[in-house]
Amino acid sequence: MLAIATALTFSACDDDDDDDELPPAMEPTLYEKLGGTAMVEDPNNPGELIETGRLGLRSVVDSSIFVIAGDPVLSPYFETLLMELENENTTGFEQLSLSLTNFFSVATGAENFEYNGLNMVVAHDPAQNARMSQPATDEAFDAFIGAVGMGAEQNAVPEELIGEVAALIETLRDPVVQE
Amino acid sequence: MKKTIKNLAFFTLALASVIAISLAIHIYSVMEVKPTGGRTQLGRIDIRENFDVSESDRIKSDLKKVEGVSHAFLNADSKRLIFSFNPRTHTSQKIFRAFSERTRIDAKLYSPSSEVAASGCPMNKDQGVIAQISSLFD
């Protein structure tokens, strides 16, 4: 015990010696690694500009949605994808694309966007959200990560960044899978 | 005197008409659904026959050649073809018919029931003030 206390004392004193050292460089956010805020032409909206990071995320999301719609494990959770939402004059695809892109933008460090959807716990709790007909399973969550990974691959996202995206989604497993 | 009453009645009627028309225009402009999107719709074709890897590329390619199809994705394991199109200019039924005529493949256009669709992705539900007020009337 005395040894630990002594070690802590000396290590605390050592901090004074580090005052001259530069602070560690800030690690770029995942959003910055995906292109960040540099503006480029938006291929979906001619004449408009879009942040490169957001364009990358939206492309990944859109490709992932195709994979989700074709996946028997995931598609029951995403049936509105195949519907035109007449009351809102939009489609399930567009609404999900916007919602997921906003979510991933904020989660990866974007500062110019916000996510206004339900939080992950409420969104995936059938008792609190009538649209969630059944609890999400681990199998469905794994399939979702796989779908996003495939969507990222289709958009030539570097493998290490796909790993980071997958790790980010993995942090949501507990609030999403509530069995 | 009679003429004054007649003029007054005419003026009142005209004023009431202007107010009614203004009110009608206001209500219409408030209630009108303004087009904000709806340019990309997904459709799904379930293939009901077996095919190998080489055929899967051809199937996807054949679907992409159908007028109105912007993107296509085939899950060979589940035999599901997913495609996108502009719902303002095309319908999934027309695209499916054109695809079937081109390929003669045994397939079916999938359409979700209203009950199933109601259980769609929970993330779509907005959490804004208006959405929360609207939810009180669900």
Interface residues (C-beta under 8 A of the other chain):
Chain A: S63 I65 F66 V67 A69 G70 D71 P72 S75 P76 Y77 F78 E79 T80 L81 L82 M83 E84 N87 E88 N89 T90 T91 G92 F93 E94 Q95 L96 S97 S99 L100 F103 N116 G117 L118 N119 A123 H124 N129 A130 R131 M132 S133 Q134
Chain B: V33 K34 P35 T36 G37 G38 R39 T40 Q41 L42 G43 R44 H71 F73 L74 N75 S78 R80 L81 I82 S84 P87 Y110 S111 P112 V116 A117 A118 S119 G120 C121 P122 M123 N124 K125 D126 Q127 G128 D138
